[in-house]
């Protein structure tokens, strides 16, 4: 585990502690949006539209 990852996890834990369920819901939505963007980017490159 890198120190940057440990720092990110500590910030995440602190945000979850401070903001509670709202922060967790927001982080889930952000993660889902990132996954959707990554998947659409991968399928775009597989179709050949990426260039």
C-alpha positions in Angstrom: 0.0 0.0 0.0 1.4 3.3 -1.0 1.5 6.3 1.3 -0.8 8.2 -1.1 -3.4 5.4 -0.9 -3.2 5.4 2.8 -3.7 9.2 2.9 -6.7 8.9 0.6 -8.2 6.2 2.8 -7.7 8.3 5.9 -9.4 11.3 4.3 -12.2 9.1 3.2 -12.7 7.7 6.7 -12.6 11.2 8.2 -15.2 12.5 5.6 -17.4 9.5 6.4 -17.1 10.2 10.1 -17.8 13.9 9.8 -20.6 13.9 7.1 -22.0 10.5 7.8 -24.3 8.8 5.2 -24.4 11.8 2.9 -20.7 11.5 2.2 -20.8 7.8 1.6 -23.7 8.2 -0.8 -21.9 11.0 -2.7 -18.7 8.9 -2.9 -20.7 5.9 -4.2 -22.2 8.1 -6.9 -18.8 9.5 -7.9 -17.4 6.0 -8.1 -20.3 4.8 -10.2 -19.8 7.8 -12.6 -16.1 7.0 -12.9 -16.8 3.4 -13.7 -19.4 4.3 -16.3 -17.0 6.8 -17.9 -14.3 4.2 -18.0 -16.5 1.5 -19.5 -17.8 3.9 -22.2 -14.2 4.9 -23.0 -13.2 1.2 -23.3 -16.1 0.3 -25.6 -15.4 3.4 -27.7 -11.8 2.3 -28.2 -12.9 -1.3 -29.0 -15.2 0.0 -31.7 -12.5 2.1 -33.2 -14.1 5.4 -32.6 -11.4 6.5 -30.2 -8.9 7.7 -32.8 
